[in-house]
Structure formats: structure tokens, C-alpha cells
Amino acid sequence: MPTNFTSGPVRVRVPATSANLGPGFDALGLALTLHDDVAAEVTARGVTVAVAGQGAGELPADDRHLVVRAMRAAFDVLGGQPPGLAVECVNRIPQARGLGSSSAAIVAGVLLARALVTDGENRLDDAAALRLAAEIEGHPDNVAPCLLGGFTLAWTEPSGARAVSLPVADGVRPTVFVPAERGLTATARAALPATVPHADAALNAGRAALLVHALTADPGLLLPATVDRLHQDYRADGMPGSAELVKALRGAGVAAVISGAGPTVLALTAPPEGLAAGTGWQVWRLDPDGSGAQVTRGRLGHAERDPVAAGRKS
């Protein structure tokens, strides 16, 4: 069946995400109220990408851009490539900090491509969009909350990624501590051992199960629920400042973890007044994002084009 493209632009707002959340390695994720806005439309020829905010002047402005690469992958599934594309990105999610910037770009690209095909949702439903996004990213723990919103549990079957989204309990008060230095997921994964002690695996399984209850029903249990022995200690030498901050926050009774592959630190409960992260950290109070990715018609408006971090409270 030939592919018919819609006329005019479409836009998507995608949230930042934090994966792992301590013990839920490669499985648990949380969407946060910090967003990128991306718009795209089909053109007669060529590819143009305009980037404002995070990554401006650094990210490629052609087919190499991750949003365009995700769009191309989705168009292949949808049945055909458009003659040209114009893409505009307003990025507020910090790049390479453990807040899901790459997953946001991938989800944005998949959903924009789907929206630019007249019967896109029939050809690529939400379950298929999740599978495709996870295939591009390599794992589903960030793309799931970005697409679905809320607190997500993701897993992979032979047919691909699957996920469920759960509402977050009142009393979960995320704060992110974002350092100036960047991190690379590949480097963080390279620090992990091939095997771990059975006792550590068993502890993480129990704490991950407890974390589901704590995040959805009883935030008072978040401190014990975020204990981890699978990944954070092994990665500490590569991000000593982040590891020290997690230790200090947890010592003060705050449920703090490394966000994704780091080096951002996520606190799921409010830090006590007067506890300072030190110099070199941006501290943003956010909320859980229960909506996930949102697609609408039209160009980016004035508010969407503002590269100031949308949603953060401080």
C-alpha cells in the first residue's frame, strides 16, 4: 500500500526520564516534567534540522541527527520515505547526563513520522512504536516512560519490548542534581561486571519489587526501596562526585540514586533545607510526568520555542 503524507507540520512534546531508579536496572523508569519540543513537516526535498537550547551548535543538522534517524526508521516501517523533511528541535533535557535525552529524540522521531503519515496510527500502533523505539535505543527503560508517562515497568520478549505505566503516589517529589560534566552510557555499561553475587541479585529483586509499592502507594518506603547492588557501586569510580552526593543524600534520609547511567543524581523525596550539593550542580525540582509524549498539529509556538527548561520549579 503506498504511503500518503499529511500536509503541514506536526509537533511533539517529550519528557525527560530517569531509568533504573536504584534497583530496577534496565527495567524501571520515571517520566519527569522537563521537556523537549520537536516539530517536523514533509518538504519537497532535502533535510534541514534547526536546534535551539541543549545541544545547539553541537548536534548534526542533517540525516545524522537522532530525531531524523528515528523518523527514517519509522518511515521504513510505515511504508516509505518522504521526499524531504524540515525538523525544528527546542531541547531542554541536558545531553548525556542520564535524563533520557536520546530516548526523547527517538520517541519524538517515531511519533512525528507516524503523525506525518495519513493512516500512521493504523500502520504503527503504540505497542509497535514502543518496540521500534526500544530497538533503536537498545533497551526500553527510558523510551517506555518517555512514550507512556508515569512510572513504567519495561521488559523484552522475543517479539520485542513491552511496558506498563503506573500512576505515581502523592508524596514523590523528584529533584535532579545535574553536574556540568557529561557521561556516556557505553562507558557506564563497560564498568559493570559480567556476573554478580547471587545475594546481590536477590537483594535487588526484592528492593525492585518494594520500589513498585513505594512509588505507587507508600513513598515512606522509598529509602529502603532504592537500595542497589547491581550497578551504582561499580560505576562510582567514573563519577565520584555523583557517588558522594548520593551517599550524602541517603545519609540524610533522602531516597537518592544515580539517574540512568549518570552522572545526574535523582532524589525521589525532597532534600532537607540547607543540604547543599556544592558548586557545579544545577538543582531542579520537578514532578512526575503522567502524560508522556504528546503529539499535536501545527508549528511550535512562542512558548515551545523558549529553550528555558520547561516545567522545572527552581
Secondary structure, DSSP 8 states (H G I E B T S, - for coil): ----B-SS-EEEEEEEEEE-TTT-TTTEEEEEEEEEEEEEEEESSEEEEEEEETTTTTS-SSTTSHHHHHHHHHHHHHT---SEEEEEEEE-S-TTSSS-HHHHHHHHHHHHHHHTBTTHHHHS-HHHHHHHHHHHHSSSTTHHHHHH-SEEEEEEETTEEEEEEE---TT---EEEEESS---HHHHHHTS-S---HHHHHHHHHHHHHHHHHHHT-GGGHHHHT---SSHHHHGGG-HHHHHHHHHHHHTT--EEE-TTSS-EEESS---TT----TTEEEEE--B-SS--EEEES---TTTT--S-TT---
